[in-house]
């Protein structure tokens, strides 16, 4: 996966999380997911991929099935 493609998918998924949980910005998303704002920034730029631990965190916070999260990031 190239960086542009990865960042495009990451951005789409992060935007989905923002809108589906009524969050205003990436700072609110980082607080919601209990991750550093730097992690969100790196995900958006394509410098960081969704790790298994982060996928589990999203699952725990949103109750989305892990399979749905993985499909959204594929």
Secondary structure by P-SEA (a helix, b strand, c coil): ccaaaaaaaaaaaaaaaaaaaccccaaaaaaaacccaaaaaaaaaccccccaaaaaaaaaaccccaaaaaaaac
